[in-house]
Amino acid sequence: MVTIEEDLEMLATSLDMGIDPFPPAKPKKPWAKYAIASFMTIMMVNWVSKFLMRFL
């Protein structure tokens, strides 16, 4: 188990080495939303076309 003093020492060491322990947040990329939306669109078109081919 790491004590608070050891943790602060590691933090000071990393700052001395030029390592930023708290980097800025990365901007969010909406690729997952686009992938899910396109998949759902394809699935709905597929279901509607199957429904229309069966009953029309």
PDB file of N, CA, C, O and CB in Angstrom:
ATOM      1  N   MET A   1       0.848  -1.174   0.000  1.00  0.00           N
ATOM      2  CA  MET A   1       0.000   0.000   0.000  1.00  0.00           C
ATOM      3  C   MET A   1       0.897   1.242   0.000  1.00  0.00           C
ATOM      4  O   MET A   1       1.909   1.296   0.698  1.00  0.00           O
ATOM      5  CB  MET A   1      -0.966  -0.005   1.227  1.00  0.00           C
ATOM      6  N   VAL A   2       0.510   2.211  -0.778  1.00  0.00           N
ATOM      7  CA  VAL A   2       1.296   3.435  -0.925  1.00  0.00           C
ATOM      8  C   VAL A   2       0.758   4.475   0.051  1.00  0.00           C
ATOM      9  O   VAL A   2      -0.448   4.711   0.127  1.00  0.00           O
ATOM     10  CB  VAL A   2       1.249   3.969  -2.396  1.00  0.00           C
ATOM     11  N   THR A   3       1.664   5.086   0.789  1.00  0.00           N
ATOM     12  CA  THR A   3       1.248   6.139   1.716  1.00  0.00           C
ATOM     13  C   THR A   3       1.119   7.460   0.968  1.00  0.00           C
ATOM     14  O   THR A   3       1.539   7.588  -0.182  1.00  0.00           O
ATOM     15  CB  THR A   3       2.254   6.273   2.889  1.00  0.00           C
ATOM     16  N   ILE A   4       0.534   8.427   1.640  1.00  0.00           N
ATOM     17  CA  ILE A   4       0.348   9.744   1.027  1.00  0.00           C
ATOM     18  C   ILE A   4       1.698  10.387   0.736  1.00  0.00           C
ATOM     19  O   ILE A   4       1.874  11.042  -0.291  1.00  0.00           O
ATOM     20  CB  ILE A   4      -0.495  10.660   1.942  1.00  0.00           C
ATOM     21  N   GLU A   5       2.646  10.196   1.643  1.00  0.00           N
ATOM     22  CA  GLU A   5       3.968  10.785   1.444  1.00  0.00           C
ATOM     23  C   GLU A   5       4.655  10.202   0.212  1.00  0.00           C
ATOM     24  O   GLU A   5       5.278  10.929  -0.562  1.00  0.00           O
ATOM     25  CB  GLU A   5       4.839  10.566   2.682  1.00  0.00           C
ATOM     26  N   GLU A   6       4.537   8.873   0.032  1.00  0.00           N
ATOM     27  CA  GLU A   6       5.139   8.240  -1.149  1.00  0.00           C
ATOM     28  C   GLU A   6       4.456   8.714  -2.422  1.00  0.00           C
ATOM     29  O   GLU A   6       5.105   8.939  -3.444  1.00  0.00           O
ATOM     30  CB  GLU A   6       5.054   6.707  -1.046  1.00  0.00           C
ATOM     31  N   ASP A   7       3.139   8.863  -2.346  1.00  0.00           N
ATOM     32  CA  ASP A   7       2.395   9.329  -3.511  1.00  0.00           C
ATOM     33  C   ASP A   7       2.800  10.754  -3.878  1.00  0.00           C
ATOM     34  O   ASP A   7       2.983  11.065  -5.055  1.00  0.00           O
ATOM     35  CB  ASP A   7       0.886   9.256  -3.247  1.00  0.00           C
ATOM     36  N   LEU A   8       2.940  11.618  -2.880  1.00  0.00           N
ATOM     37  CA  LEU A   8       3.373  12.991  -3.146  1.00  0.00           C
ATOM     38  C   LEU A   8       4.801  13.029  -3.672  1.00  0.00           C
ATOM     39  O   LEU A   8       5.138  13.875  -4.501  1.00  0.00           O
ATOM     40  CB  LEU A   8       3.262  13.839  -1.880  1.00  0.00           C
ATOM     41  N   GLU A   9       5.642  12.115  -3.193  1.00  0.00           N
ATOM     42  CA  GLU A   9       7.018  12.042  -3.689  1.00  0.00           C
ATOM     43  C   GLU A   9       7.040  11.620  -5.161  1.00  0.00           C
ATOM     44  O   GLU A   9       7.793  12.175  -5.962  1.00  0.00           O
ATOM     45  CB  GLU A   9       7.847  11.054  -2.837  1.00  0.00           C
ATOM     46  N   MET A  10       6.207  10.631  -5.511  1.00  0.00           N
ATOM     47  CA  MET A  10       6.125  10.215  -6.919  1.00  0.00           C
ATOM     48  C   MET A  10       5.599  11.351  -7.790  1.00  0.00           C
ATOM     49  O   MET A  10       6.060  11.536  -8.916  1.00  0.00           O
ATOM     50  CB  MET A  10       5.220   8.975  -7.067  1.00  0.00           C
ATOM     51  N   LEU A  11       4.636  12.109  -7.273  1.00  0.00           N
ATOM     52  CA  LEU A  11       4.087  13.243  -8.012  1.00  0.00           C
ATOM     53  C   LEU A  11       5.156  14.306  -8.235  1.00  0.00           C
ATOM     54  O   LEU A  11       5.278  14.847  -9.335  1.00  0.00           O
ATOM     55  CB  LEU A  11       2.887  13.844  -7.263  1.00  0.00           C
ATOM     56  N   ALA A  12       5.928  14.605  -7.195  1.00  0.00           N
ATOM     57  CA  ALA A  12       7.000  15.594  -7.326  1.00  0.00           C
ATOM     58  C   ALA A  12       8.074  15.110  -8.288  1.00  0.00           C
ATOM     59  O   ALA A  12       8.607  15.899  -9.069  1.00  0.00           O
ATOM     60  CB  ALA A  12       7.619  15.898  -5.959  1.00  0.00           C
ATOM     61  N   THR A  13       8.399  13.816  -8.242  1.00  0.00           N
ATOM     62  CA  THR A  13       9.395  13.252  -9.160  1.00  0.00           C
ATOM     63  C   THR A  13       8.924  13.363 -10.603  1.00  0.00           C
ATOM     64  O   THR A  13       9.696  13.729 -11.489  1.00  0.00           O
ATOM     65  CB  THR A  13       9.682  11.783  -8.812  1.00  0.00           C
ATOM     66  N   SER A  14       7.655  13.046 -10.836  1.00  0.00           N
ATOM     67  CA  SER A  14       7.138  13.132 -12.205  1.00  0.00           C
ATOM     68  C   SER A  14       7.122  14.578 -12.696  1.00  0.00           C
ATOM     69  O   SER A  14       7.404  14.837 -13.865  1.00  0.00           O
ATOM     70  CB  SER A  14       5.724  12.534 -12.282  1.00  0.00           C
ATOM     71  N   LEU A  15       6.798  15.510 -11.820  1.00  0.00           N
ATOM     72  CA  LEU A  15       6.827  16.917 -12.220  1.00  0.00           C
ATOM     73  C   LEU A  15       8.250  17.373 -12.515  1.00  0.00           C
ATOM     74  O   LEU A  15       8.470  18.147 -13.446  1.00  0.00           O
ATOM     75  CB  LEU A  15       6.209  17.797 -11.127  1.00  0.00           C
ATOM     76  N   ASP A  16       9.224  16.901 -11.730  1.00  0.00           N
ATOM     77  CA  ASP A  16      10.628  17.244 -11.987  1.00  0.00           C
ATOM     78  C   ASP A  16      11.113  16.676 -13.311  1.00  0.00           C
ATOM     79  O   ASP A  16      11.945  17.282 -13.985  1.00  0.00           O
ATOM     80  CB  ASP A  16      11.513  16.735 -10.856  1.00  0.00           C
ATOM     81  N   MET A  17      10.584  15.493 -13.689  1.00  0.00           N
ATOM     82  CA  MET A  17      10.987  14.860 -14.949  1.00  0.00           C
ATOM     83  C   MET A  17      10.278  15.477 -16.150  1.00  0.00           C
ATOM     84  O   MET A  17      10.605  15.157 -17.292  1.00  0.00           O
ATOM     85  CB  MET A  17      10.703  13.363 -14.898  1.00  0.00           C
ATOM     86  N   GLY A  18       9.311  16.358 -15.904  1.00  0.00           N
ATOM     87  CA  GLY A  18       8.593  17.006 -16.997  1.00  0.00           C
ATOM     88  C   GLY A  18       7.355  16.254 -17.437  1.00  0.00           C
ATOM     89  O   GLY A  18       6.796  16.545 -18.495  1.00  0.00           O
ATOM     90  N   ILE A  19       6.920  15.293 -16.645  1.00  0.00           N
ATOM     91  CA  ILE A  19       5.724  14.523 -16.978  1.00  0.00           C
ATOM     92  C   ILE A  19       4.528  15.203 -16.323  1.00  0.00           C
ATOM     93  O   ILE A  19       4.529  15.462 -15.119  1.00  0.00           O
ATOM     94  CB  ILE A  19       5.853  13.029 -16.510  1.00  0.00           C
ATOM     95  N   ASP A  20       3.515  15.486 -17.125  1.00  0.00           N
ATOM     96  CA  ASP A  20       2.302  16.106 -16.593  1.00  0.00           C
ATOM     97  C   ASP A  20       1.380  14.998 -16.091  1.00  0.00           C
ATOM     98  O   ASP A  20       0.836  14.252 -16.905  1.00  0.00           O
ATOM     99  CB  ASP A  20       1.587  16.990 -17.678  1.00  0.00           C
ATOM    100  N   PRO A  21       1.187  14.865 -14.777  1.00  0.00           N
ATOM    101  CA  PRO A  21       0.337  13.782 -14.272  1.00  0.00           C
ATOM    102  C   PRO A  21      -1.150  14.023 -14.513  1.00  0.00           C
ATOM    103  O   PRO A  21      -1.951  13.095 -14.402  1.00  0.00           O
ATOM    104  CB  PRO A  21       0.577  13.594 -12.798  1.00  0.00           C
ATOM    105  N   PHE A  22      -1.519  15.237 -14.836  1.00  0.00           N
ATOM    106  CA  PHE A  22      -2.921  15.557 -15.090  1.00  0.00           C
ATOM    107  C   PHE A  22      -3.040  16.221 -16.460  1.00  0.00           C
ATOM    108  O   PHE A  22      -3.204  17.439 -16.536  1.00  0.00           O
ATOM    109  CB  PHE A  22      -3.497  16.483 -13.972  1.00  0.00           C
ATOM    110  N   PRO A  23      -2.959  15.447 -17.541  1.00  0.00           N
ATOM    111  CA  PRO A  23      -3.039  16.045 -18.876  1.00  0.00           C
ATOM    112  C   PRO A  23      -4.444  16.582 -19.151  1.00  0.00           C
ATOM    113  O   PRO A  23      -5.410  16.142 -18.527  1.00  0.00           O
ATOM    114  CB  PRO A  23      -2.648  15.015 -19.950  1.00  0.00           C
ATOM    115  N   PRO A  24      -4.556  17.521 -20.072  1.00  0.00           N
ATOM    116  CA  PRO A  24      -5.890  18.048 -20.392  1.00  0.00           C
ATOM    117  C   PRO A  24      -6.747  16.965 -21.046  1.00  0.00           C
ATOM    118  O   PRO A  24      -6.239  16.043 -21.683  1.00  0.00           O
ATOM    119  CB  PRO A  24      -5.781  19.280 -21.324  1.00  0.00           C
ATOM    120  N   ALA A  25      -8.030  17.101 -20.875  1.00  0.00           N
ATOM    121  CA  ALA A  25      -8.960  16.113 -21.425  1.00  0.00           C
ATOM    122  C   ALA A  25      -8.935  16.152 -22.946  1.00  0.00           C
ATOM    123  O   ALA A  25      -8.848  17.219 -23.553  1.00  0.00           O
ATOM    124  CB  ALA A  25     -10.389  16.362 -20.908  1.00  0.00           C
ATOM    125  N   LYS A  26      -9.012  14.978 -23.545  1.00  0.00           N
ATOM    126  CA  LYS A  26      -9.042  14.897 -25.006  1.00  0.00           C
ATOM    127  C   LYS A  26     -10.437  15.254 -25.498  1.00  0.00           C
ATOM    128  O   LYS A  26     -11.424  14.957 -24.826  1.00  0.00           O
ATOM    129  CB  LYS A  26      -8.632  13.478 -25.499  1.00  0.00           C
ATOM    130  N   PRO A  27     -10.530  15.887 -26.663  1.00  0.00           N
ATOM    131  CA  PRO A  27     -11.863  16.186 -27.198  1.00  0.00           C
ATOM    132  C   PRO A  27     -12.576  14.893 -27.582  1.00  0.00           C
ATOM    133  O   PRO A  27     -11.966  13.952 -28.090  1.00  0.00           O
ATOM    134  CB  PRO A  27     -11.763  17.131 -28.424  1.00  0.00           C
ATOM    135  N   LYS A  28     -13.877  14.871 -27.327  1.00  0.00           N
ATOM    136  CA  LYS A  28     -14.661  13.676 -27.630  1.00  0.00           C
ATOM    137  C   LYS A  28     -14.868  13.568 -29.133  1.00  0.00           C
ATOM    138  O   LYS A  28     -15.086  14.563 -29.824  1.00  0.00           O
ATOM    139  CB  LYS A  28     -16.023  13.705 -26.894  1.00  0.00           C
ATOM    140  N   LYS A  29     -14.793  12.341 -29.617  1.00  0.00           N
ATOM    141  CA  LYS A  29     -15.008  12.078 -31.036  1.00  0.00           C
ATOM    142  C   LYS A  29     -16.311  11.295 -31.186  1.00  0.00           C
ATOM    143  O   LYS A  29     -16.500  10.273 -30.526  1.00  0.00           O
ATOM    144  CB  LYS A  29     -13.800  11.293 -31.660  1.00  0.00           C
ATOM    145  N   PRO A  30     -17.207  11.771 -32.050  1.00  0.00           N
ATOM    146  CA  PRO A  30     -18.534  11.152 -32.142  1.00  0.00           C
ATOM    147  C   PRO A  30     -18.601   9.945 -33.074  1.00  0.00           C
ATOM    148  O   PRO A  30     -19.680   9.634 -33.579  1.00  0.00           O
ATOM    149  CB  PRO A  30     -19.523  12.171 -32.601  1.00  0.00           C
ATOM    150  N   TRP A  31     -17.488   9.254 -33.320  1.00  0.00           N
ATOM    151  CA  TRP A  31     -17.516   8.156 -34.284  1.00  0.00           C
ATOM    152  C   TRP A  31     -18.406   7.011 -33.832  1.00  0.00           C
ATOM    153  O   TRP A  31     -19.049   6.373 -34.666  1.00  0.00           O
ATOM    154  CB  TRP A  31     -16.119   7.644 -34.525  1.00  0.00           C
ATOM    155  N   ALA A  32     -18.461   6.735 -32.549  1.00  0.00           N
ATOM    156  CA  ALA A  32     -19.306   5.641 -32.066  1.00  0.00           C
ATOM    157  C   ALA A  32     -20.779   5.953 -32.318  1.00  0.00           C
ATOM    158  O   ALA A  32     -21.544   5.068 -32.702  1.00  0.00           O
ATOM    159  CB  ALA A  32     -19.063   5.389 -30.563  1.00  0.00           C
ATOM    160  N   LYS A  33     -21.174   7.196 -32.106  1.00  0.00           N
ATOM    161  CA  LYS A  33     -22.565   7.576 -32.367  1.00  0.00           C
ATOM    162  C   LYS A  33     -22.903   7.409 -33.842  1.00  0.00           C
ATOM    163  O   LYS A  33     -23.973   6.911 -34.189  1.00  0.00           O
ATOM    164  CB  LYS A  33     -22.822   9.027 -31.927  1.00  0.00           C
ATOM    165  N   TYR A  34     -21.980   7.831 -34.712  1.00  0.00           N
ATOM    166  CA  TYR A  34     -22.234   7.702 -36.145  1.00  0.00           C
ATOM    167  C   TYR A  34     -22.307   6.238 -36.561  1.00  0.00           C
ATOM    168  O   TYR A  34     -23.132   5.875 -37.399  1.00  0.00           O
ATOM    169  CB  TYR A  34     -21.148   8.420 -36.946  1.00  0.00           C
ATOM    170  N   ALA A  35     -21.456   5.395 -35.986  1.00  0.00           N
ATOM    171  CA  ALA A  35     -21.466   3.977 -36.337  1.00  0.00           C
ATOM    172  C   ALA A  35     -22.772   3.323 -35.902  1.00  0.00           C
ATOM    173  O   ALA A  35     -23.371   2.564 -36.664  1.00  0.00           O
ATOM    174  CB  ALA A  35     -20.274   3.255 -35.695  1.00  0.00           C
ATOM    175  N   ILE A  36     -23.215   3.614 -34.689  1.00  0.00           N
ATOM    176  CA  ILE A  36     -24.464   3.027 -34.198  1.00  0.00           C
ATOM    177  C   ILE A  36     -25.650   3.554 -34.999  1.00  0.00           C
ATOM    178  O   ILE A  36     -26.559   2.793 -35.328  1.00  0.00           O
ATOM    179  CB  ILE A  36     -24.656   3.331 -32.698  1.00  0.00           C
ATOM    180  N   ALA A  37     -25.652   4.841 -35.315  1.00  0.00           N
ATOM    181  CA  ALA A  37     -26.760   5.420 -36.076  1.00  0.00           C
ATOM    182  C   ALA A  37     -26.838   4.824 -37.473  1.00  0.00           C
ATOM    183  O   ALA A  37     -27.929   4.523 -37.957  1.00  0.00           O
ATOM    184  CB  ALA A  37     -26.613   6.939 -36.164  1.00  0.00           C
ATOM    185  N   SER A  38     -25.696   4.651 -38.126  1.00  0.00           N
ATOM    186  CA  SER A  38     -25.726   4.070 -39.472  1.00  0.00           C
ATOM    187  C   SER A  38     -26.149   2.607 -39.420  1.00  0.00           C
ATOM    188  O   SER A  38     -26.889   2.147 -40.290  1.00  0.00           O
ATOM    189  CB  SER A  38     -24.349   4.199 -40.147  1.00  0.00           C
ATOM    190  N   PHE A  39     -25.688   1.868 -38.407  1.00  0.00           N
ATOM    191  CA  PHE A  39     -26.095   0.468 -38.271  1.00  0.00           C
ATOM    192  C   PHE A  39     -27.598   0.364 -38.046  1.00  0.00           C
ATOM    193  O   PHE A  39     -28.258  -0.470 -38.666  1.00  0.00           O
ATOM    194  CB  PHE A  39     -25.338  -0.205 -37.113  1.00  0.00           C
ATOM    195  N   MET A  40     -28.147   1.197 -37.167  1.00  0.00           N
ATOM    196  CA  MET A  40     -29.582   1.153 -36.900  1.00  0.00           C
ATOM    197  C   MET A  40     -30.384   1.552 -38.138  1.00  0.00           C
ATOM    198  O   MET A  40     -31.446   0.984 -38.392  1.00  0.00           O
ATOM    199  CB  MET A  40     -29.933   2.071 -35.726  1.00  0.00           C
ATOM    200  N   THR A  41     -29.891   2.513 -38.903  1.00  0.00           N
ATOM    201  CA  THR A  41     -30.583   2.916 -40.126  1.00  0.00           C
ATOM    202  C   THR A  41     -30.624   1.763 -41.117  1.00  0.00           C
ATOM    203  O   THR A  41     -31.664   1.492 -41.717  1.00  0.00           O
ATOM    204  CB  THR A  41     -29.900   4.137 -40.761  1.00  0.00           C
ATOM    205  N   ILE A  42     -29.500   1.087 -41.287  1.00  0.00           N
ATOM    206  CA  ILE A  42     -29.450  -0.056 -42.204  1.00  0.00           C
ATOM    207  C   ILE A  42     -30.390  -1.158 -41.737  1.00  0.00           C
ATOM    208  O   ILE A  42     -31.093  -1.759 -42.550  1.00  0.00           O
ATOM    209  CB  ILE A  42     -28.014  -0.597 -42.321  1.00  0.00           C
ATOM    210  N   MET A  43     -30.407  -1.431 -40.431  1.00  0.00           N
ATOM    211  CA  MET A  43     -31.285  -2.484 -39.916  1.00  0.00           C
ATOM    212  C   MET A  43     -32.754  -2.123 -40.107  1.00  0.00           C
ATOM    213  O   MET A  43     -33.553  -2.989 -40.461  1.00  0.00           O
ATOM    214  CB  MET A  43     -30.999  -2.739 -38.435  1.00  0.00           C
ATOM    215  N   MET A  44     -33.130  -0.854 -39.878  1.00  0.00           N
ATOM    216  CA  MET A  44     -34.528  -0.465 -40.049  1.00  0.00           C
ATOM    217  C   MET A  44     -34.942  -0.531 -41.512  1.00  0.00           C
ATOM    218  O   MET A  44     -36.055  -0.959 -41.817  1.00  0.00           O
ATOM    219  CB  MET A  44     -34.759   0.942 -39.504  1.00  0.00           C
ATOM    220  N   VAL A  45     -34.073  -0.117 -42.412  1.00  0.00           N
ATOM    221  CA  VAL A  45     -34.386  -0.223 -43.841  1.00  0.00           C
ATOM    222  C   VAL A  45     -34.550  -1.688 -44.225  1.00  0.00           C
ATOM    223  O   VAL A  45     -35.435  -2.036 -45.006  1.00  0.00           O
ATOM    224  CB  VAL A  45     -33.280   0.444 -44.702  1.00  0.00           C
ATOM    225  N   ASN A  46     -33.693  -2.543 -43.673  1.00  0.00           N
ATOM    226  CA  ASN A  46     -33.782  -3.974 -43.946  1.00  0.00           C
ATOM    227  C   ASN A  46     -35.117  -4.531 -43.449  1.00  0.00           C
ATOM    228  O   ASN A  46     -35.784  -5.266 -44.178  1.00  0.00           O
ATOM    229  CB  ASN A  46     -32.608  -4.722 -43.286  1.00  0.00           C
ATOM    230  N   TRP A  47     -35.515  -4.193 -42.219  1.00  0.00           N
ATOM    231  CA  TRP A  47     -36.769  -4.702 -41.667  1.00  0.00           C
ATOM    232  C   TRP A  47     -37.974  -4.191 -42.452  1.00  0.00           C
ATOM    233  O   TRP A  47     -38.906  -4.949 -42.718  1.00  0.00           O
ATOM    234  CB  TRP A  47     -36.900  -4.306 -40.197  1.00  0.00           C
ATOM    235  N   VAL A  48     -37.962  -2.919 -42.823  1.00  0.00           N
ATOM    236  CA  VAL A  48     -39.089  -2.359 -43.575  1.00  0.00           C
ATOM    237  C   VAL A  48     -39.184  -3.016 -44.944  1.00  0.00           C
ATOM    238  O   VAL A  48     -40.283  -3.324 -45.406  1.00  0.00           O
ATOM    239  CB  VAL A  48     -38.943  -0.828 -43.725  1.00  0.00           C
ATOM    240  N   SER A  49     -38.051  -3.233 -45.597  1.00  0.00           N
ATOM    241  CA  SER A  49     -38.100  -3.865 -46.916  1.00  0.00           C
ATOM    242  C   SER A  49     -38.591  -5.309 -46.810  1.00  0.00           C
ATOM    243  O   SER A  49     -39.340  -5.764 -47.675  1.00  0.00           O
ATOM    244  CB  SER A  49     -36.713  -3.824 -47.583  1.00  0.00           C
ATOM    245  N   LYS A  50     -38.185  -6.035 -45.773  1.00  0.00           N
ATOM    246  CA  LYS A  50     -38.698  -7.402 -45.580  1.00  0.00           C
ATOM    247  C   LYS A  50     -40.202  -7.381 -45.340  1.00  0.00           C
ATOM    248  O   LYS A  50     -40.931  -8.211 -45.882  1.00  0.00           O
ATOM    249  CB  LYS A  50     -37.981  -8.094 -44.396  1.00  0.00           C
ATOM    250  N   PHE A  51     -40.670  -6.430 -44.524  1.00  0.00           N
ATOM    251  CA  PHE A  51     -42.096  -6.310 -44.239  1.00  0.00           C
ATOM    252  C   PHE A  51     -42.880  -6.002 -45.507  1.00  0.00           C
ATOM    253  O   PHE A  51     -43.921  -6.607 -45.761  1.00  0.00           O
ATOM    254  CB  PHE A  51     -42.343  -5.225 -43.190  1.00  0.00           C
ATOM    255  N   LEU A  52     -42.380  -5.060 -46.304  1.00  0.00           N
ATOM    256  CA  LEU A  52     -43.086  -4.690 -47.529  1.00  0.00           C
ATOM    257  C   LEU A  52     -43.080  -5.820 -48.540  1.00  0.00           C
ATOM    258  O   LEU A  52     -44.078  -6.032 -49.230  1.00  0.00           O
ATOM    259  CB  LEU A  52     -42.465  -3.448 -48.142  1.00  0.00           C
ATOM    260  N   MET A  53     -41.984  -6.548 -48.643  1.00  0.00           N
ATOM    261  CA  MET A  53     -41.919  -7.657 -49.602  1.00  0.00           C
ATOM    262  C   MET A  53     -42.843  -8.799 -49.180  1.00  0.00           C
ATOM    263  O   MET A  53     -43.362  -9.523 -50.029  1.00  0.00           O
ATOM    264  CB  MET A  53     -40.472  -8.170 -49.734  1.00  0.00           C
ATOM    265  N   ARG A  54     -43.049  -8.960 -47.882  1.00  0.00           N
ATOM    266  CA  ARG A  54     -43.892 -10.055 -47.406  1.00  0.00           C
ATOM    267  C   ARG A  54     -45.370  -9.738 -47.575  1.00  0.00           C
ATOM    268  O   ARG A  54     -46.141 -10.609 -47.977  1.00  0.00           O
ATOM    269  CB  ARG A  54     -43.592 -10.356 -45.945  1.00  0.00           C
ATOM    270  N   PHE A  55     -45.780  -8.513 -47.279  1.00  0.00           N
ATOM    271  CA  PHE A  55     -47.203  -8.200 -47.230  1.00  0.00           C
ATOM    272  C   PHE A  55     -47.705  -7.393 -48.421  1.00  0.00           C
ATOM    273  O   PHE A  55     -48.907  -7.146 -48.513  1.00  0.00           O
ATOM    274  CB  PHE A  55     -47.500  -7.456 -45.980  1.00  0.00           C
ATOM    275  N   LEU A  56     -46.852  -6.981 -49.319  1.00  0.00           N
ATOM    276  CA  LEU A  56     -47.341  -6.236 -50.485  1.00  0.00           C
ATOM    277  C   LEU A  56     -47.163  -7.018 -51.754  1.00  0.00           C
ATOM    278  O   LEU A  56     -47.522  -6.538 -52.830  1.00  0.00           O
ATOM    279  CB  LEU A  56     -46.633  -4.907 -50.608  1.00  0.00           C
TER     280      LEU A  56
END
